[in-house]
Amino acid sequence: MGIVDPTGRAIINGLQGGFPLTSRPFREAGAALGLTEDELIEGVGELIAAGQLSRFGPLWNAVELGGAVCLAAIAVPPARFDAVANQVNAHPEVAHNYERGHALNMWFVVSSEDPARIDAVLAEIERETGLVVHAMPKRQEFFVGFRVEV
């Protein structure tokens, strides 16, 4: 993975607060960072290729769009963790999959434009892994404005 260079750091820190919705968003965002449109596109690609950035794209509010979101957790035997992570991550509805120091050591988010699809995905993951998936549907949303400065 390596150390993030100054340009990569500027890109990560600068784009966490939003991305312009214009006909040339990379040009506008790049200018704000002192980069050209091509430099920003190349920089994002390099961060992803280096594993320093896992995802670049919009965060949709699935609920506002008529869908649903559910936090889920699994107690995964340590020897199977990577294999189970690959099985879980193979579902396009899964995002934000993290290992935690807890009995339920794998936590991930399932979102879908079809609320019924949430239960189907969780059932598929249980069937594929042979492990119990603990679903924790959202009751109330809290906005914390989380940012990580690199």
N, C-alpha and C positions, 0 to 999 in steps of 0.2 A: 504494500500500500504506500509506504513512504511518507515523507513530510510534504505537506502542501506548500507549494511555492507561493511567493507574494501575489502573483496574478490570480492563482487559484483561490487563495484566501480572500482576495477582493471580490471575486465572483461569488463565492459562497456567502460571504457576509452581506454583499450588496443586493443579492437577489432574494434573500429570505423574507423581505418585507413586501414582496409583490413583484409583478411583472407587467409591463405596459400592454394594454389591449389596443394595439394600433396595427396598421398594415405592415409595419417593419419593426416589431417589438425588439429584436436583437440589436437593431441600429440604435434605437432610443435607449435601451438599457445599457448597451455598450458605451454610448456617449457619456452617460452618467458615471461610468466607471473609468473613463479615460481610455476606452478600447474602441476599436472599430467593430462593426457588425461581424465581420469575418473572424476577428480575434476572439470575440465573445463566443461565437458558435464553436470555434476550434477549442477554446478553453473549456467549455462545458463538456465537449466530447472527450478531451484528454482527462478531465476529472473522473468521468464515468469509466473510461478505459482503464484508468489506474486504480479503480475501486475506491477512490476518495469521495465520490458522490455516487450514491446508490440509485438515485432517481431524480429526473428533472421533468416536471410537468405540473399541471394544475391539480389542486385539491378541490374536488367537487363536493358540495354538500348534498350527499345522496338523499337525505331525508327531505330537504327542500325541493328536490327534483322528483319526489314521490317514491324514493327507494328506502333502504334501511341500512343500518350499520350495527355491528355487534362485536364486542370485545370477546375473545375466547382464550382459553388456556388449557394446556395439556401437561400432565406429569409424564415426561419422557425419560426412559432409562438413558443414562449418560452415553452408553455405548451405541445407542440408536439415534442420538440427537441429530446428527447431520443428515442421516437418511430420512428421518421423519420431517426435518425442516424442508428437505427437497420435495417430499410428497405434499406437504402443506402449501409450499410456495408455488407448486405447479398449478394451483387454482388461481385463475386470473382475478377472482374476487378477493384474494388475500393480499393484505398489505401490512407493513409495520410489524414484521415477525421478529421477536427479540427473545434472547435467552435471559432468564432471570435466576438469581440465587434464591430459589424458593422451591417447595415441593412441586408446585405447578411451575415448571421451569421454562415452558415455552408459551409466550403470549403473542397473540396476533389479532388483527382486525379483519373482519369480513364485511364487505359492503357490496350492495347490489342495487340495481334500478328496480328490481322485483323483490319486495319484502319476503315473499315465499321462498325465494332462492337462498336466503340466509340459512334456513333450517336444512335445506337440501345440501348445501355445501358442507355444513357441519356434520351431517350424517355421512356424506361421502368421505370426509376426512376420518371419521371414526371407523368406517368400514375399511378404508385403505390402510390405516395404521394399526388397527386393532386396539386403539387406546381411547379412553373416555375423553371427550371434548366438553369442557365446562363453558357454557354460553353465559355471557353477562351482558344482556341487552341494555342499552342506554336508557336511563330513566330521566335524567336531566343533563343538559350540556352546560359546561363551564368554559368560558374562553379565558385562557391564561396568557395569551400572547407570547408563547415560547419561542425564543431565539437562541441559537448557539453560535457564539462568536468563535471563529476559527483563528 
